[in-house]
Amino acid sequence: MEEALLLARVQFGLNIAFHILFPSITIGLAWVLVYFRLRYEVTRDAAWLETYRLWVKVFALTFAMGVVTGVVMSFQFGTNWPGYMNKVGNIAGPLLAYEVLTAFFLEATFLGVMLFGMNRVPGWMHVTSAVIVAFGTTVSAFWILALNSWMQTPAGYTIDHGALIAASWWEVIFNPSFPYRFVHMLLASGITAAFLVAGLSAWRMLKAPDDAGARGTLRFGAQLAAVLVPLQILAGDLHGLNTLEHQPAKIAAVEALWETQKGAPLVLIAIPDDDPRLNRFAVEVPRGAALVLTHRIDGELKGIDTFKDHPPVAPVFFAFRVMVGMGVLMLILSWFGSFLLRSRTPRWLLWAFASFTFSGWIAVLAGWLVTEIGRQPWLVTGILRTADAVGDAGGAMLGASLTAYIGTYAVLLLAYMVTLTHMARK
């Protein structure tokens, strides 16, 4: 049973990690496309039209990858996690259906107009289609984040014969953590798209330094990131305070705080050790965690010792620091790059942005690891344990399918990245 549970968790984790790569681009990139299309409509500069035509192809490819991986992931609710749908399907099912009905159909329909309707519909209709697709991606994120947030901080439900039903859909959707997670994800997608635009533009300029269109999109991507990263830091701080209130065990794992204490230090880096419950080789800022999380240097934070059920510390601790570390690097590159690009475009800076093309993925994946592992051992906090939701599939079957997923996704991911860089260089 433990082997099947572990393999089922790894398999679903792989699927959701691979899937989230693509919405993390399309949500933000859709609004970038609206900007590119409007710039052409206003200026009638052919460079903006060529820019739009390139990036709408990137968007379409990414959207298709997201659809395919999302369908695969949804099947696993029934095959690997039947206990989840049996217990909370009356809430999860409608939220997933709302996403399809109100968002996916909008995106799929009007994306066709964006791709093939430039010379077939009036300009205002083509611009409107871009806006509708961007709105659809945001609505899609709204419903998915509503469900995920409800699993983290459930509210507005009642129990009927062992199954959960919605007592108030307003409270289900706008649960305590939803506003923070929704804003955090939208900003994360915007930053991911900004570095993708800047990175692929840098790839192009390494081959064609005089490409004015690539120079313009490089500046745009760097400047957009320079604005969004500080906003993400603010949103992340507010999200952390919300998590401290509603999921204190997750914060204890993030900070590797083993014992409840006042004026807790901020652990910059360490090797958390579960057995003796201590941090080895720790580098700390005295009272830093208390100041950041309670905004008081003598504020009290609950430690792991307070909780009977708590997540594994080391994965959450390291994933959070990867996310924050990548965010700091993004902030430095976007600010410094935006300043330099005002007057010149040194080749080393192009290589720097090119190397950060997919950097948003690292931060997003690290953030999702914190979110999902930090909720354990619960699938729905306080209601459904992960171990109680797993299906009857055996370890051999799960191992074989996991191996097939790993091989398939590795090929798809490599093909996707090579295709995008090829499109940029061509």
N, C-alpha and C positions, 0 to 999 in steps of 0.2 A: 504493500500500500504506500509506504514512504517513497519507494522508488518511482511508482506511478505518479504520485503527487509531485515529486521533484521534476520528472520529465514533462509532465503536463504544464507545470509552471514555466519551465525553460522554453517549451515550445510556444506557449502563448506570449511569453515575454519577447521571444524572437519575432513573432508575427507582429505584435503591436509596435515593437521598436522599428522594424522595417517599414511598417505602414506609416508611422508618424513622420518619417523623413519627408514624405511627399506633401501632406497637408501643411507641414511646417514651412514649406516653400510657397504653395499655391495661395494660402490665405493672404499673405502679404504681397506676393507677386501680382495678384489680381488687381490690387489697388495701384500698384506701380504701372501696370498696363493702362489703367484709366488715365493716369498722368501722362504717359507717353502719347496716348491717342489724343488727349485734349491739346497737348503741345503742338501736334501736327495740325489739328483743326484750327488752332489760333494762328500759328505762324506760317502754315503751308510750306514748311521747310522739309524737303525730301529726306533729309537725314533722320528726322523724327519718324517718318513713315517707315523707313528701312529698319530703324530701331524697334518700332512696334512689331513689324512683321517677323523679326528674329525672335523677340521675346514672347510673342503669342504662340510660336512653335514650341518654345521651351515650356511654356505654361501647359499647353495641350499634352505634351509628352508626360509631364509631371502629374497632371490631373489623371491621365489614363493609368499611370502606375499606382496612384493612390486608390483609384476605384478597384482595380484588380486585387490589390493587397487587402483592401477593406472587406471585400467579399469573402476572401479566404479566412480572414480573421473572424468574421461573424459566424461562420459555420462551426467554429470551435466552441461557441457557447453551448451548442447542442452535443457535440461529440466528446468534448473534454470536460465541460463544466455544466452538466445538466442540473446539478443542485442549485446553481446560481439562478437559472431561469425558473426552476420550480419554486424557489423562495421569493425572488424579487422580480420575476418576469412581468407581473402586472404593472410595474413601474418602469423597468428597463425597456420592455417591448414598445410601449407607446412613445417614449422619448427617442428611440432609434427610428421608429416609423415617422415621427415628425421631421426628423432630419432628412429622410428620403423625400417626403411629400413636399416640404417647404423649401428645401435647399438644393438637393441633388438634381431634381427635374429642372430647376431654374438654370443651374450651371450647365448641365448637359445640353439643354435646348439652345441657349443663347451663345454657348461656346461655338456652336456650329455657325452662327451668324458672324461671330468675331473672326473665325477662320476663313469662311468662304463668302461672306456677304459684303466685303469692302466695295465691290463694284456692282452689287446687286440691290442694295438698299440705300436710302438717303443717308448722308453723313450723320445727321442727328440720331437716326435709328442705330447706326453702327456704334456711336458713342454710348447710347443708352444700353445697348447690349453689353458693352464692356462694364458699365456700372452695375447692371443686373447680375452679371457673373460674379463680380467682386462682392456684391451684397450677398449673393448665394453662398460664397465661401465663408463669409462671416457668420451667416445664419447657421451653416453646417457646424462651425466651431461652437456656436452657442449651444446647440442641442447636445453635442458630444461632451462638452465641458460641463453642462448641467448634469448629465448622468454621472460622469466621473466624479464631480464634486459631491453629488448626493451620496455616492459610495464612500467618500471620505468623511462627510459630515451629514449623515442622513437626517431628514426632517420631514414633517408633513405627511407621515404615513400612519396607518393603523394595521393591526394584525387580524386576519380573518381565517380561521381554520389552519393556522400555521403559515399562511402566505401573507405577504405584505401587499396592501393596496393603498392607493393615494387617498388620504383624507383631505388634502389641500394641494392641488397641483401648483399653486403659487409658491407654497412653502417648499415643495419638492424641488421645483426648478430653481428658485432663488434661495437655496439653502445657505447656511452661514459662510461657506468658503467659496461659493460660486463666483461672486463679483471679482474677487481677487485672482482666482485661477483663470477666469475668462480674459481679464485685462493682461495678465502675465503671459498667457499664450498668444494673444494678438500681438503684443510687443515682441515676443520671441520670434514669431513668424515674420514680422516686419524686419527685424534685424537679420534673420536668416536670408530673406530675399535681398536685402540691401547688400550683404556681403557676396551673395551669388552674382548679383548684377555687377558689382565692382570687380569681383574676381574674374568673371568671364570676360569683362571688358579689358582687364589687365592682360589676360591671355591673348586677346586679339591684338593689343598694342605691342606686345612682345614680338609679334610677327609683322605688324603694320603700324609703326610708330606714328604715322601721319594720319591715321584714321580719326577724323574729327568726331564722328558719331560715337566711337568707342571712348574717346577722351571725355565727351560729355556725359556718357552713362557712368564712367568711372567716377567722375566728380560727384554725380548725383548719388551713386551708391554710397560713397564715402560720407557725404554730407548727411544723407538720410540716417546712416548708422550713428553718426556723431550726435544726432538729435535723439534717436530712439534708445541708445544704450543708457544714458543717464536717466531717462524716464523708466527704463526697466529696473534700474537699481532702486529707484523710489518705490516702484510697484512691488519689487521683491521684498523690500523692508516691510511694507504694509502687509504683504502676504505672510511673511514670517511672524508678525505679531498676531495675525489671525490664527495661524497654525499653533502658536504658543497657547492661545486661548482654548482651541477646540481639539488639538492633537498634541498635547504636551509630550507624550512619549516619543513622537517623531522628532521633536526639537531636541530632546535629550540625546537621541541617537545622532542627530546632525552635529551636536556639540561634543559628542563623546563624554557626556557628563554622567558619571557613574553614581554620584551621590548628590542628594539635594543640598544646596548650599546658597548662602548669600554672597554677592560679589563674585560670582563664578568667573574664572578666566576664559578668554577667548583662545581656543586651541587652534593655532594656525596650521600646524601639521603634527602628526604623531602616528603611531601604530597602535590602534586600540586592541586590547587583549581581553577577550570575554572571560577567560577562566579566573584570573585574579582580579578582574574588573579594574584595570588601570591602563593608562596611556604610556606607552614606551617611547622614549626619545622625543618627548613633547616639546614643542616650541609654543609658548603661550604669551598672551598679552594680559597682564593682571587686570581683573575685573572687567575685561573687554566684553565677554558674553552678556554679563548683567547689564552693562551700559547699552549694548546694541539692542537687546531683546526687551528690557524693561525700561530703558532710558533713565536708569538710576544706577549708580556705581555699587550700591549695596542691595540692589534688587535680588529677590530670591528666585531661583530656578529649580524646578523639580528634576531630580536625577533618575537614572534607570532603576535605582533601588526602590523607587516609589511605586513602580508599576508591576503588576503580576504578568501582564501581557505587554511585550514591547518588541520592536523590530530588531533584526540583527544590526549591531552598531557599525561595524567596519564598512560594509557596502554603502550605507547611507552617508557615513562620515566622509568617505573618499569621493563619492559621486557629487556631493554638495560642493566640495572644494574644487573638483574639476569644472563644475558649472561656473562657480565664482571666478576661478582663475582664467577661464576662457573669456568670461565677460570683461575682466580687467584688460586682457590682451586686446580684445575688440575695441574697448574704449580708447586705449593708447593709439592703436593703429588708425582708427577712424578720425580721431582728433588731429593727430600728427599728420596723417595723410591729407586730410582736408586742408590743412594749413599749407603744406608743400604744393598741393595741386593747384593752388591759386596762381602760382607763377611758373612752375616747372614740373616735369614728369620724369624724375630719375628712374633709371632702369631697375635699380634695386628695390624701389618702392613698388614697381609693377610686379616684381617677383614676390614681394611681401603680400600684396593683395591677391595675387594668383594663388599663393599657398593657403590663403584664408577663404578660398571660394566656398568650401563646404564646412567652414568652421562653425556655422550656426548649428549644424547637425550635432556636433560634439556637445555643445551647451544644452541643446534640447534633450538629447538622449540622457545626459547626466541629470537634468532636471526631472525627467520622467522616472528615472531610477530612484531618485529621492522620494518622489511622490508615491510610487507604487510599492517599493520595498518598505518605505517608511510607514505604510499602513498595516503591514503584517503584524500578527498572524490573521488579520481580518480581511475578508474580501469586501464586506460591507461593515464598516466600523461598528462594533458592539452588537451586530445582528447576525452576521453569517461569517463563520470562519472559513478560510481558504480550504482547509482539509475536509470540511463538510460538504464542499461543492463539487469536488472532483468526481469524474465519472468512473466507469468500470473498465476502461481500456487498459490492457496489460502493458507492462514495461517494455516488452519486445516490440509491440505494435507502435507504441509511442516513440521508442528509440529509432525505429526504422523511418517513421514519418518525419521525425526531427532531423535525421540525417538528410533526407530528401529535401526538406525545407532549407537547410543550411546550404546545400549545394546549389539549389535553384536560386535562392536569394543572392548568393555570392556572385553568380553569373549575371543576374539581372542588375545588381548594383554596379558592377564593373562596367557593363554595357551602357548603363544610363550615364555614368560619369564620363566615359570615353565619348559618348555621343554628344554630350553638352560641350565638352572642350573642343571637339571636332567642329561643331557648329560655330563656335566662337572664332576659331582659327580660320575657317574656310573663307 
